[in-house]
């Protein structure tokens, strides 16, 4: 079975874009519209990586990250934050909450795909 990603963003357009990018490199994607729904899905399924927005209603991306990092069954899953938040403080908050990588929107599709592949153990060529 291929790698599984949970895409967490309140924008259906953003979720669709990220899904398209990651499915093109072999990921199977599930989606959540907020942090609360993301926790439910993370507890129900096995994911290889989380792709998370910060600003959402009903549980922010940072709330989601803190909760999964506190859960021994979910804590080891890598997480990529993709957000419009771009200050040093935003980056620090993402990393302190448990993000492995913080991208500022918009993120180039190749960069997104390569980081997700690398974080899930794939060797990426330098081509």
C-alpha atoms as a printed R data frame, in Angstrom:
    type eleno elety resid chain resno       x      y       z
1   ATOM     1    CA   UNK     A     1   0.000  0.000   0.000
2   ATOM     2    CA   UNK     A     2   1.245  3.506  -0.828
3   ATOM     3    CA   UNK     A     3   1.963  6.342   1.510
4   ATOM     4    CA   UNK     A     4  -1.058  7.978   3.167
5   ATOM     5    CA   UNK     A     5  -1.382 11.700   3.815
6   ATOM     6    CA   UNK     A     6  -3.972 13.538   5.895
7   ATOM     7    CA   UNK     A     7  -4.540 17.003   4.404
8   ATOM     8    CA   UNK     A     8  -5.976 19.444   6.951
9   ATOM     9    CA   UNK     A     9  -7.194 22.804   5.602
10  ATOM    10    CA   UNK     A    10 -10.467 24.716   5.747
11  ATOM    11    CA   UNK     A    11 -10.186 25.684   2.061
12  ATOM    12    CA   UNK     A    12 -11.490 23.053  -0.354
13  ATOM    13    CA   UNK     A    13  -9.404 24.639  -3.130
14  ATOM    14    CA   UNK     A    14  -6.201 24.266  -1.123
15  ATOM    15    CA   UNK     A    15  -7.053 20.698  -0.098
16  ATOM    16    CA   UNK     A    16  -7.747 19.790  -3.723
17  ATOM    17    CA   UNK     A    17  -4.468 21.335  -4.903
18  ATOM    18    CA   UNK     A    18  -2.406 19.532  -2.238
19  ATOM    19    CA   UNK     A    19  -4.224 16.274  -2.982
20  ATOM    20    CA   UNK     A    20  -3.418 16.583  -6.692
21  ATOM    21    CA   UNK     A    21   0.261 17.317  -6.021
22  ATOM    22    CA   UNK     A    22   0.734 14.428  -3.597
23  ATOM    23    CA   UNK     A    23  -1.334 11.884  -5.509
24  ATOM    24    CA   UNK     A    24   0.879 12.609  -8.538
25  ATOM    25    CA   UNK     A    25   3.838 11.169  -6.604
26  ATOM    26    CA   UNK     A    26   2.010  8.147  -5.228
27  ATOM    27    CA   UNK     A    27   0.315  9.286  -2.019
28  ATOM    28    CA   UNK     A    28  -3.230  8.329  -1.096
29  ATOM    29    CA   UNK     A    29  -4.965 11.330   0.466
30  ATOM    30    CA   UNK     A    30  -7.652 11.833   3.083
31  ATOM    31    CA   UNK     A    31  -8.957 15.277   4.012
32  ATOM    32    CA   UNK     A    32 -10.152 17.147   7.091
33  ATOM    33    CA   UNK     A    33 -11.609 20.666   7.215
34  ATOM    34    CA   UNK     A    34 -10.415 21.593  10.727
35  ATOM    35    CA   UNK     A    35  -8.284 20.434  13.618
36  ATOM    36    CA   UNK     A    36 -11.120 18.617  15.404
37  ATOM    37    CA   UNK     A    37 -12.025 16.544  12.351
38  ATOM    38    CA   UNK     A    38  -8.325 15.907  11.748
39  ATOM    39    CA   UNK     A    39  -7.880 14.407  15.220
40  ATOM    40    CA   UNK     A    40 -10.831 12.078  14.628
41  ATOM    41    CA   UNK     A    41  -9.408 10.948  11.285
42  ATOM    42    CA   UNK     A    42  -5.884 10.572  12.657
43  ATOM    43    CA   UNK     A    43  -7.210  8.313  15.423
44  ATOM    44    CA   UNK     A    44  -9.237  6.227  12.947
45  ATOM    45    CA   UNK     A    45  -6.624  5.709  10.247
46  ATOM    46    CA   UNK     A    46  -2.949  5.130   9.802
47  ATOM    47    CA   UNK     A    47  -1.211  8.030   8.089
48  ATOM    48    CA   UNK     A    48   2.395  8.413   7.034
49  ATOM    49    CA   UNK     A    49   2.337 12.219   7.102
50  ATOM    50    CA   UNK     A    50   0.107 15.153   8.050
51  ATOM    51    CA   UNK     A    51  -0.195 18.290   5.911
52  ATOM    52    CA   UNK     A    52  -1.680 21.030   8.079
53  ATOM    53    CA   UNK     A    53  -2.875 24.642   7.790
54  ATOM    54    CA   UNK     A    54  -2.626 26.782  10.937
55  ATOM    55    CA   UNK     A    55  -5.676 29.044  10.882
56  ATOM    56    CA   UNK     A    56  -8.931 27.106  10.953
57  ATOM    57    CA   UNK     A    57 -12.096 27.176  13.021
58  ATOM    58    CA   UNK     A    58 -12.939 24.281  15.351
59  ATOM    59    CA   UNK     A    59  -9.357 23.517  16.228
60  ATOM    60    CA   UNK     A    60  -6.324 25.167  14.694
61  ATOM    61    CA   UNK     A    61  -3.481 23.349  13.023
62  ATOM    62    CA   UNK     A    62  -1.327 24.065  16.057
63  ATOM    63    CA   UNK     A    63  -3.968 22.510  18.337
64  ATOM    64    CA   UNK     A    64  -3.979 19.451  16.078
65  ATOM    65    CA   UNK     A    65  -0.185 19.156  16.155
66  ATOM    66    CA   UNK     A    66  -0.012 19.477  19.933
67  ATOM    67    CA   UNK     A    67  -2.644 16.784  20.340
68  ATOM    68    CA   UNK     A    68  -1.015 14.288  17.976
69  ATOM    69    CA   UNK     A    69   2.422 14.903  19.499
70  ATOM    70    CA   UNK     A    70   0.958 14.138  22.940
71  ATOM    71    CA   UNK     A    71  -0.496 10.827  21.708
72  ATOM    72    CA   UNK     A    72   2.104  8.012  21.685
73  ATOM    73    CA   UNK     A    73   0.321  6.239  18.822
74  ATOM    74    CA   UNK     A    74   0.416  9.325  16.574
75  ATOM    75    CA   UNK     A    75   3.474 11.243  17.779
76  ATOM    76    CA   UNK     A    76   5.993  9.817  15.314
77  ATOM    77    CA   UNK     A    77   4.048 10.783  12.176
78  ATOM    78    CA   UNK     A    78   5.829 13.687  10.441
79  ATOM    79    CA   UNK     A    79   3.896 16.906   9.906
80  ATOM    80    CA   UNK     A    80   4.238 19.699   7.362
81  ATOM    81    CA   UNK     A    81   2.608 23.046   8.080
82  ATOM    82    CA   UNK     A    82   1.559 25.096   5.060
83  ATOM    83    CA   UNK     A    83   0.262 28.484   6.097
84  ATOM    84    CA   UNK     A    84  -0.047 32.104   5.098
85  ATOM    85    CA   UNK     A    85   1.628 32.915   8.423
86  ATOM    86    CA   UNK     A    86   5.169 34.021   7.621
87  ATOM    87    CA   UNK     A    87   6.837 35.660  10.623
88  ATOM    88    CA   UNK     A    88   9.623 34.168  12.712
89  ATOM    89    CA   UNK     A    89   7.141 33.845  15.588
90  ATOM    90    CA   UNK     A    90   4.759 31.841  13.366
91  ATOM    91    CA   UNK     A    91   7.578 29.534  12.294
92  ATOM    92    CA   UNK     A    92   8.690 29.063  15.894
93  ATOM    93    CA   UNK     A    93   5.123 28.314  17.036
94  ATOM    94    CA   UNK     A    94   4.718 25.694  14.279
95  ATOM    95    CA   UNK     A    95   7.969 23.953  15.119
96  ATOM    96    CA   UNK     A    96   7.298 24.079  18.870
97  ATOM    97    CA   UNK     A    97   3.850 22.552  18.297
98  ATOM    98    CA   UNK     A    98   5.465 19.643  16.458
99  ATOM    99    CA   UNK     A    99   5.819 20.539  12.780
100 ATOM   100    CA   UNK     A   100   8.811 19.056  10.987
101 ATOM   101    CA   UNK     A   101   8.635 21.681   8.220
102 ATOM   102    CA   UNK     A   102   6.826 25.031   7.847
103 ATOM   103    CA   UNK     A   103   6.047 26.285   4.329
104 ATOM   104    CA   UNK     A   104   4.506 29.668   3.530
105 ATOM   105    CA   UNK     A   105   1.667 29.597   0.985
106 ATOM   106    CA   UNK     A   106   1.859 29.242  -1.898
107 ATOM   107    CA   UNK     A   107   4.335 26.367  -1.893
108 ATOM   108    CA   UNK     A   108   5.842 25.100  -5.142
109 ATOM   109    CA   UNK     A   109   4.439 21.676  -6.035
110 ATOM   110    CA   UNK     A   110   7.865 20.090  -6.484
111 ATOM   111    CA   UNK     A   111   9.056 21.353  -3.084
112 ATOM   112    CA   UNK     A   112   5.906 20.038  -1.395
113 ATOM   113    CA   UNK     A   113   6.165 16.646  -3.073
114 ATOM   114    CA   UNK     A   114   9.873 16.252  -2.342
115 ATOM   115    CA   UNK     A   115   9.602 17.218   1.332
116 ATOM   116    CA   UNK     A   116   6.675 14.838   1.869
117 ATOM   117    CA   UNK     A   117   8.532 12.019   0.115
118 ATOM   118    CA   UNK     A   118  11.698 12.631   2.140
119 ATOM   119    CA   UNK     A   119   9.814 12.810   5.458
120 ATOM   120    CA   UNK     A   120   8.175  9.462   4.671
121 ATOM   121    CA   UNK     A   121  11.476  7.759   3.891
122 ATOM   122    CA   UNK     A   122  11.659  8.063   0.112
123 ATOM   123    CA   UNK     A   123  14.989  8.775  -1.541
124 ATOM   124    CA   UNK     A   124  14.553 11.738  -3.887
125 ATOM   125    CA   UNK     A   125  16.938 12.168  -6.804
126 ATOM   126    CA   UNK     A   126  18.488 15.556  -7.478
127 ATOM   127    CA   UNK     A   127  17.066 15.792 -10.979
